C-alpha cells in the first residue's frame, strides 16, 4: 500500500501546474499578437477611375461596363443623380439613380440583377467602387481647367523670312500693301488702326476696338480680315458670352491675346467683366462651390490674368458709355463708291486671277502671322512724351489721351526689331536687375498724329458715326433745296419757306436722297432731334413728317478737336534726356 501524498505537496503541485498553464497561455497570446502585428495586411484593390468619352463617363469592371451620364450637372449640389447604364454581355439595365440615396441604389441593384443575371452581392460591390470613382471624378471636374498653351515652333527658314520682313525698311507702307493683297478694299485707316490695336496686346495696357456700322456694311468682314493677320493661338473669338463666362476661362488663357466678340449685343451680359478686364488687366471672382472632401459649401476664387486686347463689332447706336469710352470707335465706309469697289472685288474673286491670288494670299498670311509670333512684350520709352499735347475740355479726354499714347507705343512695338534694345540698371531692384526698353521715334508720333484725329475725333464726337453721316446728307439736301429755290427753279411743295426763312424737308425726301431704309432714317433722326440739330415742324400719325435744320449751312462742319502738337514743332523743342 502506497503512502498518501501530503496535502501540502498536492497543493504545491496544483499551483505549479496552474502557473505553467497561465504562462503558456500568455506566451501563446503574445505569439498570436506578434503574428498579428508583423503579418502584413493584404493590399486593398485600387480605386478604379472613370474614363471620359464624349459627354459620358465609363467604368469597366471584369466584363461589366458602367456608363454614367450627366455627371457635370451634379457639380455644386448635394445629390449625385445620374443616368446609369450597366452592360454585361448582351444584357443591360438603364435607370436614373441618385447614388447618394441608399434606397435608389438598392432598387438599381435589384432590377439590374434581374436583367443581367448577376448576383446582388457582386452588384453591390460594383456600386460601391463606382461611387468612389464618381466622387473622384467630381473632384477633378471642380479643379480650374487650364488649357495647355499652344506653342508653335517656327522652322529656321520661317523665322528668317518673318524676321527679314520685320527688319526691312518702310514697314508701314509694306503693311498697307499687304492689306490690299489680303483682299481688304478701302478702309485703309480702319485696318491699320485695328492692326496696331492687335499689336498692342503685347503692351501692359492694350487698346480696344469697336467697329460700329449699319447691318451688312461689312464690319464683321473687316474684323475677320484683321484677325487673319494674327496667329490662331493668340486670338480668341466668340459669337456671344454669358455674364460669368469670362471668370472661368483659366488664369492665363487670355494673357497678351486678342478677345474678339462678333456682336457687342452678344457680350451685353458680360459688359461689366469686359470693362474690368480692359481697365484693371485682370478679373477675380469669389464663388460658392462644394468642397470635394467635406461636401460642404465653401468660397472658391477664380482669377483671369490679362492684359487682353478687346475687339467688338456692333450695329447699335446707343452703346454702353463706360465700355465705349474705353475703346476706339471705327466706322465702316458705307458710301456708294465703296460698295462699287466691293462688288468689283467680289466679281474678281470668281476669275482665274482671283483663284491665283487666293493661293498667294495663304503664303502672305502665314508670313505675317509668323512675324507676329516674333514680337515680344518689351517696355517702350517715349522721350518726346513731355512735349506732347492733347485736348483737355472734357473729362473723358483723360482716357482718350492714354489711348493716343498707347497708339504711339504700339507703332514703336511693331518696329522693335528695327530698334536697338537699351538697358539701364534698376537702382532698388534685387540681384542687379535691369530694365530693357526701346525708344519711340518722331516717325512713330507722326503716324499716330495722322491716325488719331479721325479715330479719336470720332470717339469724342457726340454723334455716332452713322448719325453724323445722316446729318451730312441732311445738309446736302437742304443746300440743294436752297440753291434750287434761289435759282428760281420750281420748288417742291415741301420746300415752301417757313417763318424765319429756313428751308424744310420731309422724311421721305431724306430717304430718297440718302437711300437708307425707313427704320435707319427714323432711328437716326430721333438722335439728331434730341441733340437739337433739327426741329420737328410737322409730324404725327397719318401726316407728313417735316423737319427744319437748325444749323447754319454756311458754317463749316464741326469736328472734334484733338489738339495734337505738330511733329516739326515737337522736334525743334525736344530737350528731354533719357
C-alpha positions as a printed NumPy array, in Angstrom:
array([[   0.   ,    0.   ,    0.   ],
       [   1.479,    3.303,   -1.145],
       [   1.636,    6.122,    1.281],
       [  -0.842,    9.014,    0.71 ],
       [   0.52 ,   12.238,   -0.639],
       [   0.787,   15.096,    1.669],
       [  -1.914,   17.754,    1.263],
       [   0.766,   20.394,    1.135],
       [   2.561,   18.639,   -1.73 ],
       [  -0.668,   18.227,   -3.666],
       [  -1.462,   21.906,   -3.276],
       [   2.014,   22.887,   -4.44 ],
       [   1.815,   20.635,   -7.46 ],
       [  -1.595,   22.069,   -8.404],
       [  -0.322,   25.627,   -8.082],
       [   2.703,   24.826,  -10.237],
       [   0.534,   23.379,  -12.992],
       [  -1.785,   26.421,  -12.96 ],
       [   1.143,   28.797,  -13.173],
       [   2.651,   26.798,  -16.011],
       [  -0.682,   26.877,  -17.861],
       [  -1.033,   30.601,  -17.336],
       [   2.471,   31.243,  -18.573],
       [   1.885,   29.015,  -21.565],
       [  -1.377,   30.846,  -22.359],
       [   0.343,   34.22 ,  -22.053],
       [   3.086,   33.1  ,  -24.393],
       [   0.561,   31.828,  -26.902],
       [  -1.387,   35.092,  -26.776],
       [   1.81 ,   37.104,  -27.142],
       [   2.817,   34.976,  -30.108],
       [  -0.582,   35.476,  -31.702],
       [  -0.444,   39.245,  -31.117],
       [   3.065,   39.361,  -32.539],
       [   1.937,   37.408,  -35.531],
       [  -0.992,   39.786,  -35.914],
       [   1.275,   42.814,  -35.74 ],
       [   4.007,   41.573,  -38.002],
       [   1.866,   39.908,  -40.614],
       [   1.291,   42.469,  -43.428],
       [  -2.32 ,   43.093,  -44.354],
       [  -3.495,   42.097,  -47.792],
       [  -3.339,   45.114,  -50.161],
       [  -6.758,   46.63 ,  -50.947],
       [  -7.701,   46.828,  -54.599],
       [  -7.001,   50.237,  -56.141],
       [  -9.943,   52.572,  -56.595],
       [ -10.97 ,   52.436,  -60.274],
       [ -11.104,   55.664,  -62.245],
       [ -13.79 ,   56.822,  -64.619],
       [ -12.82 ,   57.437,  -68.234],
       [ -14.494,   60.258,  -70.118],
       [ -15.52 ,   59.598,  -73.695],
       [ -17.589,   62.356,  -75.232],
       [ -20.298,   63.55 ,  -72.852],
       [ -20.379,   60.337,  -70.784],
       [ -18.066,   58.622,  -68.276],
       [ -17.241,   54.897,  -68.339],
       [ -16.026,   52.3  ,  -65.824],
       [ -15.07 ,   48.714,  -66.749],
       [ -15.048,   46.025,  -64.02 ],
       [ -14.211,   42.476,  -65.186],
       [ -16.518,   42.492,  -68.187],
       [ -19.172,   44.652,  -66.543],
       [ -19.317,   48.078,  -68.225],
       [ -20.911,   51.03 ,  -66.453],
       [ -21.766,   54.295,  -68.207],
       [ -22.506,   57.468,  -66.198],
       [ -24.292,   60.375,  -67.878],
       [ -24.995,   63.884,  -66.567],
       [ -22.13 ,   63.971,  -64.088],
       [ -21.338,   67.64 ,  -64.825],
       [ -24.833,   68.657,  -63.692],
       [ -24.161,   67.357,  -60.178],
       [ -21.305,   69.784,  -59.508],
       [ -22.071,   72.18 ,  -56.664],
       [ -25.104,   70.159,  -55.488],
       [ -25.677,   67.684,  -52.668],
       [ -27.027,   64.992,  -54.997],
       [ -25.424,   62.517,  -57.383],
       [ -28.364,   61.986,  -59.699],
       [ -27.028,   60.449,  -62.898],
       [ -28.159,   58.269,  -65.783],
       [ -26.529,   54.904,  -65.035],
       [ -26.308,   52.027,  -67.508],
       [ -24.866,   48.554,  -66.86 ],
       [ -23.899,   46.295,  -69.76 ],
       [ -22.934,   42.632,  -69.281],
       [ -22.642,   40.632,  -72.428],
       [ -25.874,   41.022,  -74.336],
       [ -27.805,   42.096,  -71.251],
       [ -28.074,   45.654,  -69.924],
       [ -30.02 ,   47.774,  -67.482],
       [ -30.508,   51.576,  -67.668],
       [ -32.016,   53.766,  -64.971],
       [ -31.748,   57.225,  -63.44 ],
       [ -30.398,   56.91 ,  -59.931],
       [ -29.153,   59.17 ,  -57.155],
       [ -26.027,   57.408,  -55.915],
       [ -26.259,   59.29 ,  -52.612],
       [ -29.591,   57.617,  -51.723],
       [ -29.464,   54.087,  -50.348],
       [ -32.998,   53.254,  -51.463],
       [ -32.256,   54.136,  -55.075],
       [ -29.01 ,   52.156,  -55.058],
       [ -30.865,   49.1  ,  -53.718],
       [ -33.542,   49.472,  -56.365],
       [ -30.918,   49.654,  -59.128],
       [ -29.108,   46.576,  -57.776],
       [ -32.353,   44.599,  -57.612],
       [ -33.525,   45.488,  -61.104],
       [ -30.027,   45.095,  -62.623],
       [ -29.732,   41.628,  -61.081],
       [ -32.997,   40.639,  -62.74 ],
       [ -31.979,   41.987,  -66.129],
       [ -28.37 ,   40.776,  -66.266],
       [ -28.44 ,   37.6  ,  -64.118],
       [ -25.601,   38.879,  -61.901],
       [ -25.712,   38.379,  -58.128],
       [ -26.818,   41.186,  -55.851],
       [ -23.642,   40.932,  -53.741],
       [ -21.453,   41.448,  -56.816],
       [ -23.507,   44.433,  -57.999],
       [ -23.428,   45.906,  -54.506],
       [ -19.622,   45.816,  -54.501],
       [ -19.574,   47.3  ,  -58.024],
       [ -21.777,   50.219,  -56.987],
       [ -19.524,   50.927,  -54.024],
       [ -16.479,   51.134,  -56.279],
       [ -18.46 ,   53.186,  -58.833],
       [ -19.493,   55.671,  -56.126],
       [ -15.859,   56.233,  -55.132],
       [ -14.873,   56.716,  -58.783],
       [ -17.706,   59.212,  -59.353],
       [ -16.673,   61.283,  -56.318],
       [ -13.066,   61.32 ,  -57.564],
       [ -14.242,   62.457,  -60.989],
       [ -16.195,   65.281,  -59.342],
       [ -13.018,   66.438,  -57.604],
       [ -11.201,   66.611,  -60.939],
       [ -14.062,   68.492,  -62.59 ],
       [ -14.136,   71.08 ,  -59.803],
       [ -10.491,   71.98 ,  -60.39 ],
       [  -9.978,   75.051,  -62.641],
       [  -9.307,   73.82 ,  -66.138],
       [  -6.101,   75.307,  -67.519],
       [  -5.825,   74.811,  -71.239],
       [  -2.359,   73.945,  -72.355],
       [  -0.861,   76.824,  -74.263],
       [  -0.381,   76.039,  -77.907],
       [   3.264,   76.628,  -78.722],
       [   4.129,   76.992,  -82.386],
       [   7.755,   76.362,  -83.242],
       [   8.99 ,   78.085,  -86.374],
       [  11.479,   76.43 ,  -88.642],
       [  14.753,   78.307,  -89.236],
       [  13.567,   79.246,  -92.722],
       [  10.192,   80.552,  -91.463],
       [  11.867,   82.515,  -88.685],
       [  14.38 ,   84.068,  -91.033],
       [  11.672,   85.041,  -93.533],
       [   9.45 ,   86.643,  -90.873],
       [  12.381,   88.437,  -89.24 ],
       [  13.522,   89.804,  -92.599],
       [  10.01 ,   91.159,  -93.199],
       [  10.021,   92.927,  -89.814],
       [  13.506,   94.384,  -90.309],
       [  13.019,   95.656,  -93.854],
       [  12.5  ,   99.443,  -94.228],
       [   9.137,  101.115,  -94.85 ],
       [   7.291,   98.626,  -92.683],
       [   4.021,  100.581,  -92.584],
       [   3.947,  101.015,  -96.361],
       [   4.524,   97.308,  -96.899],
       [   1.856,   96.576,  -94.326],
       [  -0.683,   98.707,  -96.189],
       [   0.196,   96.836,  -99.383],
       [  -0.258,   93.528,  -97.556],
       [  -3.771,   94.612,  -96.537],
       [  -4.634,   95.145, -100.186],
       [  -3.098,   91.813, -101.224],
       [  -5.098,   90.084,  -98.497],
       [  -8.329,   91.262, -100.133],
       [  -9.189,   94.295,  -97.985],
       [ -10.651,   97.014, -100.21 ],
       [ -10.589,  100.583,  -98.898],
       [ -10.753,  101.052,  -95.112],
       [  -7.027,  101.917,  -95.013],
       [  -7.187,  103.864,  -91.76 ],
       [  -9.575,  101.463,  -90.029],
       [  -7.499,   98.433,  -90.993],
       [  -4.215,   99.958,  -89.861],
       [  -5.641,  101.172,  -86.543],
       [  -7.238,   97.788,  -85.841],
       [  -3.957,   96.032,  -86.721],
       [  -1.953,   98.312,  -84.411],
       [  -4.505,   97.674,  -81.674],
       [  -3.863,   93.953,  -82.147],
       [  -0.124,   94.592,  -81.812],
       [  -0.812,   96.444,  -78.54 ],
       [  -1.856,   93.134,  -76.929],
       [   1.837,   92.806,  -76.019],
       [   1.699,   96.052,  -74.024],
       [   0.734,   96.424,  -70.402],
       [  -2.461,   98.353,  -71.284],
       [  -3.654,   97.343,  -74.777],
       [  -6.087,   99.272,  -76.94 ],
       [  -9.663,   98.138,  -77.517],
       [ -11.686,   98.424,  -80.74 ],
       [ -15.404,   98.746,  -81.51 ],
       [ -16.43 ,   98.67 ,  -85.184],
       [ -19.791,  100.44 ,  -85.455],
       [ -21.849,  100.372,  -88.639],
       [ -25.195,   99.506,  -90.143],
       [ -26.157,   95.913,  -90.803],
       [ -24.483,   94.302,  -93.859],
       [ -21.945,   97.136,  -94.125],
       [ -19.004,   94.774,  -93.65 ],
       [ -17.939,   95.265,  -90.027],
       [ -17.574,   91.523,  -89.349],
       [ -15.699,   91.097,  -92.625],
       [ -13.275,   93.805,  -91.546],
       [ -12.821,   92.15 ,  -88.139],
       [ -12.125,   88.734,  -89.671],
       [  -9.711,   90.232,  -92.198],
       [  -7.678,   91.884,  -89.439],
       [  -7.758,   88.814,  -87.202],
       [  -6.342,   86.719,  -90.042],
       [  -3.054,   88.596,  -89.684],
       [  -2.566,   87.282,  -86.147],
       [  -1.627,   83.745,  -85.019],
       [  -4.5  ,   81.421,  -84.184],
       [  -3.087,   80.695,  -80.72 ],
       [  -3.041,   84.403,  -79.844],
       [  -6.672,   85.201,  -80.6  ],
       [  -9.945,   84.019,  -79.068],
       [ -13.22 ,   84.637,  -80.895],
       [ -16.772,   84.179,  -79.599],
       [ -20.209,   84.832,  -81.035],
       [ -21.697,   85.521,  -77.592],
       [ -20.678,   85.482,  -73.927],
       [ -22.689,   84.943,  -70.752],
       [ -22.304,   87.201,  -67.744],
       [ -19.933,   84.935,  -65.795],
       [ -18.125,   83.154,  -68.636],
       [ -15.021,   85.347,  -68.592],
       [ -14.254,   84.48 ,  -64.98 ],
       [ -13.83 ,   80.772,  -65.742],
       [ -11.558,   80.959,  -68.803],
       [  -8.471,   79.939,  -66.826],
       [  -5.81 ,   82.071,  -65.209],
       [  -3.538,   82.668,  -68.209],
       [  -5.74 ,   81.796,  -71.184],
       [  -6.194,   85.462,  -72.213],
       [  -2.817,   86.952,  -71.346],
       [  -1.419,   89.001,  -74.258],
       [  -4.172,   87.742,  -76.573],
       [  -6.975,   89.223,  -78.672],
       [ -10.519,   88.625,  -77.406],
       [ -12.989,   89.146,  -80.266],
       [ -16.783,   89.126,  -79.918],
       [ -18.709,   89.203,  -83.178],
       [ -21.604,   91.344,  -81.937],
       [ -21.488,   93.663,  -78.923],
       [ -25.057,   92.633,  -78.094],
       [ -23.781,   89.065,  -77.736],
       [ -21.472,   90.282,  -74.966],
       [ -24.022,   92.575,  -73.313],
       [ -24.318,   90.364,  -70.237],
       [ -20.534,   90.247,  -69.937],
       [ -20.026,   94.007,  -70.428],
       [ -19.148,   94.557,  -66.757],
       [ -16.452,   91.884,  -66.88 ],
       [ -15.144,   93.25 ,  -70.186],
       [ -14.855,   96.753,  -68.726],
       [ -12.962,   95.45 ,  -65.706],
       [ -10.669,   93.329,  -67.85 ],
       [  -9.838,   96.314,  -70.037],
       [  -9.262,   98.731,  -67.139],
       [  -7.694,   96.508,  -64.488],
       [  -5.978,   93.95 ,  -66.726],
       [  -7.321,   91.051,  -64.652],
       [ -10.521,   89.545,  -63.262],
       [ -11.161,   87.944,  -59.879],
       [ -14.421,   86.46 ,  -58.63 ],
       [ -15.394,   84.701,  -55.393],
       [ -17.949,   81.964,  -55.968],
       [ -19.526,   79.275,  -53.819],
       [ -18.848,   75.639,  -54.587],
       [ -18.874,   72.212,  -52.992],
       [ -15.762,   71.071,  -51.127],
       [ -14.947,   67.615,  -52.572],
       [ -13.506,   66.43 ,  -49.247],
       [ -16.116,   67.589,  -46.737],
       [ -19.095,   68.061,  -49.031],
       [ -19.753,   71.493,  -47.513],
       [ -20.295,   74.692,  -49.486],
       [ -17.149,   76.835,  -49.479],
       [ -15.927,   80.012,  -51.138],
       [ -13.743,   79.43 ,  -54.195],
       [ -11.718,   82.086,  -56.014],
       [ -11.271,   82.257,  -59.781],
       [  -8.695,   84.516,  -61.412],
       [  -8.217,   85.552,  -65.043],
       [  -4.995,   87.33 ,  -65.908],
       [  -4.576,   89.905,  -68.667],
       [  -3.755,   92.116,  -70.363],
       [  -6.039,   91.432,  -73.316],
       [  -6.981,   93.387,  -76.432],
       [ -10.776,   93.641,  -76.927],
       [ -12.244,   93.599,  -80.446],
       [ -16.013,   94.134,  -80.804],
       [ -18.492,   94.928,  -83.574],
       [ -21.982,   96.375,  -83.253],
       [ -24.914,   97.794,  -85.194],
       [ -26.307,   99.581,  -82.13 ],
       [ -26.392,  103.357,  -81.959],
       [ -26.512,  103.665,  -78.193],
       [ -23.629,  101.754,  -76.638],
       [ -22.686,  101.266,  -73.021],
       [ -20.924,  104.582,  -72.431],
       [ -18.455,  103.132,  -69.945],
       [ -17.449,  100.448,  -72.423],
       [ -17.345,  102.834,  -75.39 ],
       [ -15.037,  105.369,  -73.743],
       [ -12.549,  102.559,  -73.117],
       [ -12.438,  101.739,  -76.833],
       [ -11.502,  103.279,  -80.157],
       [ -14.604,  103.536,  -82.356],
       [ -14.178,  102.687,  -86.04 ],
       [ -16.861,  103.395,  -88.649],
       [ -17.099,  101.341,  -91.839],
       [ -17.245,  103.223,  -95.147],
       [ -20.878,  102.935,  -96.299],
       [ -20.571,  105.092,  -99.411],
       [ -21.786,  104.026, -102.843],
       [ -18.206,  104.237, -104.13 ],
       [ -17.051,  101.722, -101.516],
       [ -19.956,   99.428, -102.405],
       [ -18.875,   99.551, -106.056],
       [ -15.294,   98.661, -105.094],
       [ -16.55 ,   95.708, -103.047],
       [ -18.711,   94.482, -105.913],
       [ -15.751,   94.654, -108.273],
       [ -13.592,   92.685, -105.852],
       [ -16.337,   90.062, -105.373],
       [ -16.505,   89.561, -109.137],
       [ -12.729,   89.345, -109.475],
       [ -12.599,   86.559, -106.888],
       [ -14.506,   84.327, -109.334],
       [ -11.902,   84.758, -112.075],
       [  -8.681,   82.81 , -112.674],
       [  -6.662,   85.738, -111.347],
       [  -8.802,   85.648, -108.216],
       [  -8.122,   81.945, -107.647],
       [  -4.373,   82.502, -108.059],
       [  -4.491,   85.474, -105.671],
       [  -6.29 ,   83.284, -103.13 ],
       [  -3.394,   80.813, -103.06 ],
       [  -0.817,   83.595, -102.875],
       [  -2.773,   85.12 , -100.004],
       [  -2.212,   81.989,  -97.901],
       [   1.558,   82.369,  -98.065],
       [   1.311,   86.068,  -97.242],
       [  -0.874,   85.498,  -94.18 ],
       [   1.407,   82.715,  -92.971],
       [   4.434,   85.036,  -93.151],
       [   2.638,   87.865,  -91.344],
       [   1.397,   85.52 ,  -88.605],
       [   4.944,   84.29 ,  -88.088],
       [   6.075,   87.908,  -87.88 ],
       [   3.57 ,   88.483,  -85.077],
       [   4.922,   85.424,  -83.259],
       [   8.336,   87.093,  -83.189],
       [   7.056,   90.198,  -81.398],
       [   7.833,   90.124,  -77.675],
       [   6.486,   92.204,  -74.786],
       [   9.013,   94.948,  -74.134],
       [   8.9  ,   98.31 ,  -72.368],
       [   8.539,  101.345,  -74.629],
       [  10.174,  104.644,  -73.69 ],
       [   8.81 ,  107.83 ,  -75.252],
       [  11.462,  110.564,  -74.925],
       [   9.083,  113.066,  -76.54 ],
       [   6.189,  112.428,  -74.113],
       [   6.689,  115.617,  -72.028],
       [   6.241,  117.758,  -75.152],
       [   3.046,  116.113,  -76.448],
       [  -0.322,  117.864,  -76.232],
       [  -3.966,  116.759,  -76.185],
       [  -7.44 ,  118.26 ,  -75.775],
       [  -8.484,  118.946,  -72.161],
       [ -12.047,  120.265,  -72.466],
       [ -13.841,  117.067,  -71.434],
       [ -13.304,  114.617,  -68.603],
       [ -13.15 ,  111.651,  -70.959],
       [ -10.09 ,  113.241,  -72.585],
       [  -8.128,  111.631,  -69.75 ],
       [  -8.809,  108.182,  -71.176],
       [  -8.505,  109.321,  -74.775],
       [  -5.088,  110.785,  -74.067],
       [  -3.995,  107.387,  -72.754],
       [  -5.257,  105.789,  -75.986],
       [  -3.196,  108.267,  -78.017],
       [  -0.036,  107.442,  -76.064],
       [  -0.736,  103.695,  -76.365],
       [  -1.179,  104.066,  -80.133],
       [   2.304,  105.592,  -80.333],
       [   3.719,  102.732,  -78.236],
       [   2.038,  100.124,  -80.447],
       [   3.703,  101.646,  -83.527],
       [   7.09 ,  101.536,  -81.776],
       [   6.467,   97.958,  -80.613],
       [   5.783,   96.864,  -84.186],
       [   9.217,   98.244,  -85.121],
       [  11.021,   96.551,  -82.191],
       [  13.286,   94.54 ,  -84.499],
       [  14.436,   97.77 ,  -86.142],
       [  15.276,   99.493,  -82.856],
       [  18.211,   98.818,  -80.534],
       [  17.249,   97.439,  -77.15 ],
       [  18.658,   99.563,  -74.374],
       [  19.027,   98.571,  -70.756],
       [  19.501,  100.542,  -67.569],
       [  20.03 ,   99.158,  -64.048],
       [  17.106,   99.456,  -61.665],
       [  18.556,  101.104,  -58.524],
       [  16.279,   99.407,  -55.981],
       [  15.778,   96.095,  -57.788],
       [  17.257,   92.955,  -56.203],
       [  20.024,   90.922,  -57.854],
       [  21.082,   93.828,  -60.056],
       [  18.046,   93.614,  -62.373],
       [  17.915,   95.886,  -65.416],
       [  15.084,   97.492,  -67.368],
       [  15.117,   96.827,  -71.12 ],
       [  13.287,   99.153,  -73.483],
       [  13.015,  100.504,  -76.995],
       [  12.508,  104.165,  -77.862],
       [   9.737,  105.983,  -79.716],
       [  10.82 ,  107.969,  -82.775],
       [   9.35 ,  111.086,  -84.356],
       [   8.115,  108.924,  -87.249],
       [   6.009,  106.933,  -84.77 ],
       [   4.426,  110.12 ,  -83.443],
       [   3.846,  111.443,  -86.964],
       [   1.918,  108.291,  -87.908],
       [  -0.091,  108.43 ,  -84.672],
       [  -0.924,  112.089,  -85.343],
       [  -2.106,  111.101,  -88.813],
       [  -4.438,  108.403,  -87.448],
       [  -5.613,  109.959,  -84.178],
       [  -7.736,  112.908,  -85.442],
       [ -10.055,  110.612,  -87.381],
       [ -10.214,  107.81 ,  -84.822],
       [ -10.113,  109.748,  -81.561],
       [ -12.103,  112.61 ,  -83.066],
       [ -14.866,  110.115,  -83.818],
       [ -14.705,  108.809,  -80.273],
       [ -15.056,  112.38 ,  -78.943],
       [ -17.998,  113.148,  -81.229],
       [ -21.395,  113.304,  -79.524],
       [ -22.964,  111.796,  -82.638],
       [ -22.407,  108.15 ,  -83.598],
       [ -20.727,  107.696,  -86.993],
       [ -23.931,  106.713,  -88.819],
       [ -25.849,  109.632,  -87.312],
       [ -23.069,  112.031,  -88.295],
       [ -23.277,  110.634,  -91.832],
       [ -27.056,  111.208,  -91.931],
       [ -26.556,  114.79 ,  -90.77 ],
       [ -24.206,  115.31 ,  -93.724],
       [ -26.948,  114.002,  -96.062],
       [ -29.389,  116.459,  -94.467],
       [ -27.031,  119.392,  -95.015],
       [ -26.552,  118.419,  -98.654],
       [ -30.296,  118.062,  -99.16 ],
       [ -31.099,  121.437,  -97.609],
       [ -28.308,  123.125,  -99.606],
       [ -29.688,  121.625, -102.795],
       [ -33.168,  122.902, -101.946],
       [ -31.837,  126.377, -101.151],
       [ -29.852,  126.577, -104.377],
       [ -32.821,  125.377, -106.417],
       [ -35.14 ,  127.932, -104.81 ],
       [ -32.595,  130.727, -105.109],
       [ -32.096,  129.986, -108.817],
       [ -35.786,  130.483, -109.421],
       [ -36.422,  126.849, -110.148],
       [ -39.754,  125.3  , -109.364],
       [ -39.544,  124.026, -105.806],
       [ -41.422,  121.118, -104.387],
       [ -44.351,  121.905, -102.144],
       [ -42.414,  120.677,  -99.125],
       [ -39.696,  123.266,  -99.832],
       [ -42.068,  126.085,  -99.029],
       [ -40.443,  128.752,  -96.923],
       [ -41.453,  128.777,  -93.297],
       [ -41.326,  131.63 ,  -90.807],
       [ -37.732,  132.683,  -90.313],
       [ -36.71 ,  131.817,  -93.869],
       [ -35.46 ,  128.288,  -93.112],
       [ -35.871,  125.523,  -95.688],
       [ -37.575,  122.339,  -94.569],
       [ -37.531,  118.783,  -95.788],
       [ -39.667,  115.713,  -95.324],
       [ -38.589,  112.309,  -94.119],
       [ -39.487,  110.811,  -97.489],
       [ -37.228,  113.282,  -99.313],
       [ -34.361,  112.396,  -97.   ],
       [ -34.851,  108.673,  -97.601],
       [ -34.796,  109.223, -101.359],
       [ -31.673,  111.363, -101.101],
       [ -29.569,  109.032,  -98.941],
       [ -31.028,  105.654,  -99.965],
       [ -31.446,  104.469,  -96.389],
       [ -34.299,  102.358,  -95.095],
       [ -37.2  ,  103.877,  -93.155],
       [ -36.01 ,  102.262,  -89.932],
       [ -32.479,  103.647,  -90.275],
       [ -33.686,  107.141,  -91.098],
       [ -36.239,  107.203,  -88.259],
       [ -33.78 ,  105.978,  -85.609],
       [ -31.022,  108.427,  -86.516],
       [ -33.418,  111.354,  -86.954],
       [ -34.585,  110.841,  -83.383],
       [ -30.997,  111.213,  -82.146],
       [ -30.427,  114.369,  -84.237],
       [ -33.657,  115.919,  -82.943],
       [ -32.748,  115.085,  -79.335],
       [ -29.425,  116.908,  -79.734],
       [ -31.28 ,  119.888,  -81.296],
       [ -29.622,  119.788,  -84.685],
       [ -33.144,  119.504,  -86.134],
       [ -36.62 ,  120.599,  -85.102],
       [ -39.872,  118.843,  -85.992],
       [ -42.255,  121.264,  -87.695],
       [ -44.962,  118.778,  -88.67 ],
       [ -45.321,  115.14 ,  -87.935],
       [ -47.875,  112.883,  -86.395],
       [ -49.599,  109.637,  -87.279],
       [ -51.293,  109.968,  -90.655],
       [ -49.483,  113.143,  -91.719],
       [ -46.176,  114.031,  -93.338],
       [ -43.064,  114.384,  -91.142],
       [ -41.337,  117.703,  -91.869],
       [ -38.079,  118.833,  -90.22 ],
       [ -36.141,  122.09 ,  -90.06 ],
       [ -32.35 ,  122.194,  -89.894],
       [ -31.187,  124.416,  -87.017],
       [ -27.577,  124.681,  -88.19 ],
       [ -26.007,  127.403,  -90.282],
       [ -25.436,  125.848,  -93.694],
       [ -22.577,  128.201,  -94.489],
       [ -20.691,  127.43 ,  -91.282],
       [ -18.034,  124.681,  -91.539],
       [ -18.997,  121.324,  -90.117],
       [ -17.776,  120.985,  -86.566],
       [ -15.18 ,  118.309,  -85.946],
       [ -13.98 ,  117.216,  -82.526],
       [ -10.646,  118.865,  -81.789],
       [  -7.909,  116.538,  -80.56 ],
       [  -5.264,  119.222,  -80.046],
       [  -2.108,  117.401,  -81.143],
       [   1.216,  119.167,  -81.452],
       [   2.89 ,  119.339,  -84.851],
       [   5.794,  116.919,  -85.141],
       [   8.131,  119.578,  -86.553],
       [   7.43 ,  121.82 ,  -83.573],
       [   7.986,  118.871,  -81.264],
       [  11.321,  118.064,  -82.921],
       [  12.516,  121.648,  -82.612],
       [  11.72 ,  121.927,  -78.923],
       [  12.87 ,  118.444,  -77.827],
       [  15.389,  118.653,  -74.998],
       [  14.36 ,  115.672,  -72.896],
       [  17.175,  113.307,  -71.98 ],
       [  16.728,  109.615,  -71.283]])
